[in-house]
Amino acid sequence: MEITGPMLDRFDEILTPEALAFVAALQREFGARRLELLEARQARQAELSAGGTLDFLPATKEIREGDWRVAPPAPGLEDRRVEITGPVDRKMTVNALNSGAKVWLADFEDANSPLWENCVNGQLNLRDALDRTIDFETGGKAYALRPDGELATIVVRPRGWHLDEKHASVDGAPVSGSLFDFGLYFFHCAQRQLAKGKGPYFYLPKLESHLEARLWNDVFTRAQQLLGIPHGTIRATVLIETYPAAFEMEEILYELREHSAGLNAGRWDYLFSVIKKFRTRGREFLLPERNAVTMTAPFMRAYTELLVRTCHKRGAHAIGGMAAFIPSRRDPEVNAVALEKVRADKTRESGDGFDGSWVAHPDLVPVCREVFDGVLGSRPNQLDRLREDVHVTAADLLAVSETPGDITDAGLRNNVDVALRYLAAWMGGSGAAAIHNLMEDAATAEISRSQIWQWIHNDITLADTGHQVTKELVEQIITEELAKIAMEPGYDEKLYAQATALFKEVALDDDFAEFLTLPAYAQMP
C-alpha cells in the first residue's frame, strides 16, 4: 500500500502500518466487486435512458413478502429523536457531541471537502473525542466535551462507493474512499466505542441497489472477523437518497439485517437522483425550481411514507430529513419564519411515524426535540406505529409530473448563485457552507446544476420573464451573479474562477457528469 499524501502532524498516529494493512486487506478482497457494481449502475442508467423504468423487483418478491426483522436497536441507538449532522473538523466535533442531540452524523461525505488533510484529521478528531483529549481553545474561546453520558452517539458517514481516495493506493490502484474512511475509523475506534458501552456505527450514502448493501454487509462481516469483534457489533443506517434505492428498501434492510440500524430519507440527494436517472425522458420527469419542491409533493410523500412503513414493518428506525436552516443573531424576523417552517416539517415527520430527524445546527436541536418529545414522550421511538394504512405503488413513486411549482428567473439565479458559492467553498476545503441562512452540502450543488441542465435540454421558458433557458442565458446569469459576489468581503478570485469553470462543465456540457464531485476532486491537490 502506498500513501502519496503528505504526512502532517500526528498523521502517523492514524496511518500506522497496522491500520493501512487492514484497509489494504479490505481493498484487495472487495475492490473488484465495488467496480463491478459501479459498472452495473452504468448499465442500469443506459436502460433508463433508452426508455426503461423503475419498479419493485420481481426477483426479490419473496423477501418483501417474507417474515423477518432486523437486529434490535444497538446501545446508544435506541433513541434517535434528534440527530445533528456535520463535518469532522475539531470545532464541529466538540459542538456536535455537546449539542444535546441523540446522534451525531460525523460526515466524511457530502458535508466534507475531501482534502487529504480533512480526511486524516477527521479520523484524529474522532479518536481524540473518544479518548477525551480533544478539548482546545481558539480565539479566546474554550471548547470542551461534556461528560460522556451527555454526548451524542457518533455515527460515521464514509464516502460513497463511487469515490476514490487518490492519496492511497493498493497494488497500484486507488483505494475506495468508502473503505478508506470506514477502515481507518473501524480499526482505531471500534474497541474504543465498545469500551464506552456503544459500538462502531455508520451511515451508508448513495446506495443504488440491495447488491451494494450486500457488499457493505460482507465488508462489515470481514472487518469484524479481522479484528476479533463479535458479528453484528457494527450497525448501519442507509440513506435512501437515490431513486433506484426507493424501490429496494426492504431488500436493502434484508441484506444488512444483522447490522441494520434503519433507513434515512435523504431528500435533497433524492431530488438530484430523480433528475439524473430520468434526465433524458423529457417533461414527464421535469421538476420545478428547488424551493418549490416540498415534502408534500405526491412523489415525495409516497417516498417518505413508504420508508416509514418499510422500516417499522421490519423493526428498523426511520429517520427524517434535514432541517438546514442556520439561525441568525441579527434578524429575528428571518428566524421566526424559518423556525416555524422547521417546526412544521418536524411535526409532519413525527406525525407520519418517523423515529427522529436531522438538523444542521445546534440551535435547532431544541426545536426538533420538542416536536418529537410531544409525540414520543418517554418512549425511545415509535417502532410500534406500523403504518399499515400506507400502500405505495411504483406509479406513486414515479409521479414526478404531479409536482406543483414554477420555474422562474429568481429560481434559476438562486441555483447559479448557490452552486457557485458552494463550489468555491468546497474547492477551498469546506464541505459544509453557510449560504443565505442555510447549511448547504454537496447535494445543494448537485440539485442546482442538474436542474439547470434539465431545463436547458427541455426548452423551458421562465414563468415570470418569458425567457427560454439556454446556455447563453445561464452564462449571462453566471456573469451577473459573480459580479454581485465579487463585491462581498472575503471574495477569492482564484476559487471562484475554479468554481465557475467546474459549474459550467457540469451544468452546461451536453454530457451529464455522474457526480460533480468526481471532476472537482480531480482538481484538488
ChimeraX attribute file (.defattr): number of C-alpha atoms within 10 A of each C-alpha:
attribute: neighborCount
match mode: 1-to-1
recipient: residues
	/A:1	16
	/A:2	15
	/A:3	13
	/A:4	10
	/A:5	14
	/A:6	10
	/A:7	13
	/A:8	11
	/A:9	9
	/A:10	11
	/A:11	15
	/A:12	11
	/A:13	14
	/A:14	19
	/A:15	16
	/A:16	13
	/A:17	11
	/A:18	11
	/A:19	19
	/A:20	21
	/A:21	15
	/A:22	20
	/A:23	24
	/A:24	24
	/A:25	19
	/A:26	22
	/A:27	25
	/A:28	13
	/A:29	13
	/A:30	18
	/A:31	19
	/A:32	11
	/A:33	15
	/A:34	19
	/A:35	14
	/A:36	10
	/A:37	18
	/A:38	15
	/A:39	12
	/A:40	15
	/A:41	15
	/A:42	12
	/A:43	12
	/A:44	17
	/A:45	16
	/A:46	13
	/A:47	14
	/A:48	17
	/A:49	16
	/A:50	12
	/A:51	10
	/A:52	13
	/A:53	15
	/A:54	18
	/A:55	15
	/A:56	18
	/A:57	11
	/A:58	8
	/A:59	7
	/A:60	14
	/A:61	12
	/A:62	10
	/A:63	13
	/A:64	17
	/A:65	9
	/A:66	9
	/A:67	9
	/A:68	13
	/A:69	17
	/A:70	22
	/A:71	18
	/A:72	17
	/A:73	17
	/A:74	19
	/A:75	14
	/A:76	16
	/A:77	22
	/A:78	16
	/A:79	21
	/A:80	25
	/A:81	28
	/A:82	28
	/A:83	31
	/A:84	26
	/A:85	26
	/A:86	26
	/A:87	28
	/A:88	27
	/A:89	21
	/A:90	19
	/A:91	17
	/A:92	20
	/A:93	25
	/A:94	22
	/A:95	20
	/A:96	29
	/A:97	25
	/A:98	21
	/A:99	24
	/A:100	20
	/A:101	26
	/A:102	25
	/A:103	26
	/A:104	29
	/A:105	25
	/A:106	28
	/A:107	25
	/A:108	28
	/A:109	28
	/A:110	24
	/A:111	23
	/A:112	26
	/A:113	27
	/A:114	24
	/A:115	21
	/A:116	21
	/A:117	16
	/A:118	19
	/A:119	23
	/A:120	25
	/A:121	20
	/A:122	23
	/A:123	24
	/A:124	23
	/A:125	21
	/A:126	23
	/A:127	21
	/A:128	16
	/A:129	19
	/A:130	17
	/A:131	12
	/A:132	15
	/A:133	12
	/A:134	19
	/A:135	14
	/A:136	13
	/A:137	10
	/A:138	8
	/A:139	5
	/A:140	5
	/A:141	8
	/A:142	9
	/A:143	17
	/A:144	17
	/A:145	19
	/A:146	14
	/A:147	9
	/A:148	13
	/A:149	8
	/A:150	14
	/A:151	20
	/A:152	23
	/A:153	26
	/A:154	26
	/A:155	23
	/A:156	27
	/A:157	28
	/A:158	25
	/A:159	26
	/A:160	19
	/A:161	22
	/A:162	18
	/A:163	19
	/A:164	20
	/A:165	20
	/A:166	19
	/A:167	16
	/A:168	22
	/A:169	18
	/A:170	19
	/A:171	11
	/A:172	9
	/A:173	14
	/A:174	18
	/A:175	25
	/A:176	28
	/A:177	24
	/A:178	24
	/A:179	27
	/A:180	25
	/A:181	23
	/A:182	25
	/A:183	25
	/A:184	21
	/A:185	22
	/A:186	26
	/A:187	21
	/A:188	18
	/A:189	20
	/A:190	21
	/A:191	16
	/A:192	17
	/A:193	19
	/A:194	14
	/A:195	11
	/A:196	12
	/A:197	11
	/A:198	19
	/A:199	24
	/A:200	22
	/A:201	28
	/A:202	24
	/A:203	22
	/A:204	24
	/A:205	23
	/A:206	22
	/A:207	22
	/A:208	25
	/A:209	21
	/A:210	22
	/A:211	17
	/A:212	20
	/A:213	20
	/A:214	17
	/A:215	17
	/A:216	23
	/A:217	22
	/A:218	16
	/A:219	19
	/A:220	24
	/A:221	19
	/A:222	18
	/A:223	22
	/A:224	19
	/A:225	12
	/A:226	13
	/A:227	13
	/A:228	9
	/A:229	16
	/A:230	10
	/A:231	14
	/A:232	17
	/A:233	19
	/A:234	24
	/A:235	24
	/A:236	25
	/A:237	25
	/A:238	27
	/A:239	25
	/A:240	28
	/A:241	25
	/A:242	25
	/A:243	26
	/A:244	23
	/A:245	23
	/A:246	26
	/A:247	23
	/A:248	21
	/A:249	23
	/A:250	24
	/A:251	23
	/A:252	25
	/A:253	28
	/A:254	21
	/A:255	21
	/A:256	26
	/A:257	24
	/A:258	20
	/A:259	27
	/A:260	29
	/A:261	29
	/A:262	30
	/A:263	27
	/A:264	28
	/A:265	27
	/A:266	22
	/A:267	22
	/A:268	19
	/A:269	23
	/A:270	24
	/A:271	23
	/A:272	25
	/A:273	23
	/A:274	21
	/A:275	22
	/A:276	25
	/A:277	22
	/A:278	22
	/A:279	23
	/A:280	17
	/A:281	17
	/A:282	13
	/A:283	17
	/A:284	14
	/A:285	21
	/A:286	21
	/A:287	24
	/A:288	19
	/A:289	22
	/A:290	21
	/A:291	12
	/A:292	15
	/A:293	16
	/A:294	15
	/A:295	17
	/A:296	14
	/A:297	17
	/A:298	18
	/A:299	20
	/A:300	23
	/A:301	16
	/A:302	23
	/A:303	24
	/A:304	28
	/A:305	21
	/A:306	20
	/A:307	27
	/A:308	29
	/A:309	24
	/A:310	24
	/A:311	26
	/A:312	24
	/A:313	20
	/A:314	21
	/A:315	22
	/A:316	25
	/A:317	31
	/A:318	30
	/A:319	30
	/A:320	30
	/A:321	22
	/A:322	22
	/A:323	25
	/A:324	20
	/A:325	23
	/A:326	22
	/A:327	19
	/A:328	13
	/A:329	8
	/A:330	8
	/A:331	9
	/A:332	11
	/A:333	10
	/A:334	13
	/A:335	17
	/A:336	13
	/A:337	10
	/A:338	19
	/A:339	19
	/A:340	12
	/A:341	14
	/A:342	21
	/A:343	17
	/A:344	13
	/A:345	22
	/A:346	27
	/A:347	18
	/A:348	16
	/A:349	24
	/A:350	24
	/A:351	13
	/A:352	16
	/A:353	27
	/A:354	32
	/A:355	28
	/A:356	30
	/A:357	27
	/A:358	28
	/A:359	27
	/A:360	22
	/A:361	21
	/A:362	21
	/A:363	14
	/A:364	23
	/A:365	22
	/A:366	15
	/A:367	18
	/A:368	26
	/A:369	21
	/A:370	17
	/A:371	24
	/A:372	24
	/A:373	19
	/A:374	11
	/A:375	16
	/A:376	19
	/A:377	11
	/A:378	9
	/A:379	11
	/A:380	15
	/A:381	22
	/A:382	19
	/A:383	21
	/A:384	10
	/A:385	15
	/A:386	17
	/A:387	18
	/A:388	10
	/A:389	8
	/A:390	13
	/A:391	11
	/A:392	16
	/A:393	14
	/A:394	16
	/A:395	12
	/A:396	16
	/A:397	21
	/A:398	21
	/A:399	16
	/A:400	22
	/A:401	15
	/A:402	15
	/A:403	19
	/A:404	14
	/A:405	16
	/A:406	18
	/A:407	21
	/A:408	20
	/A:409	20
	/A:410	13
	/A:411	19
	/A:412	21
	/A:413	17
	/A:414	17
	/A:415	23
	/A:416	26
	/A:417	21
	/A:418	20
	/A:419	26
	/A:420	29
	/A:421	22
	/A:422	25
	/A:423	29
	/A:424	25
	/A:425	21
	/A:426	27
	/A:427	21
	/A:428	18
	/A:429	17
	/A:430	21
	/A:431	28
	/A:432	23
	/A:433	21
	/A:434	17
	/A:435	16
	/A:436	11
	/A:437	15
	/A:438	17
	/A:439	22
	/A:440	24
	/A:441	28
	/A:442	24
	/A:443	22
	/A:444	20
	/A:445	26
	/A:446	26
	/A:447	24
	/A:448	25
	/A:449	26
	/A:450	26
	/A:451	26
	/A:452	24
	/A:453	26
	/A:454	26
	/A:455	26
	/A:456	21
	/A:457	18
	/A:458	18
	/A:459	13
	/A:460	19
	/A:461	18
	/A:462	18
	/A:463	13
	/A:464	11
	/A:465	10
	/A:466	11
	/A:467	13
	/A:468	17
	/A:469	23
	/A:470	19
	/A:471	18
	/A:472	12
	/A:473	13
	/A:474	20
	/A:475	15
	/A:476	12
	/A:477	17
	/A:478	18
	/A:479	13
	/A:480	13
	/A:481	17
	/A:482	19
	/A:483	11
	/A:484	10
	/A:485	16
	/A:486	13
	/A:487	9
	/A:488	9
	/A:489	7
	/A:490	8
	/A:491	13
	/A:492	14
	/A:493	12
	/A:494	11
	/A:495	17
	/A:496	22
	/A:497	14
	/A:498	17
	/A:499	23
	/A:500	21
	/A:501	11
	/A:502	20
	/A:503	23
	/A:504	18
	/A:505	17
	/A:506	23
	/A:507	25
	/A:508	22
	/A:509	12
	/A:510	11
	/A:511	10
	/A:512	17
	/A:513	15
	/A:514	15
	/A:515	17
	/A:516	21
	/A:517	22
	/A:518	13
	/A:519	14
	/A:520	17
	/A:521	18
	/A:522	9
	/A:523	11
	/A:524	15
	/A:525	10
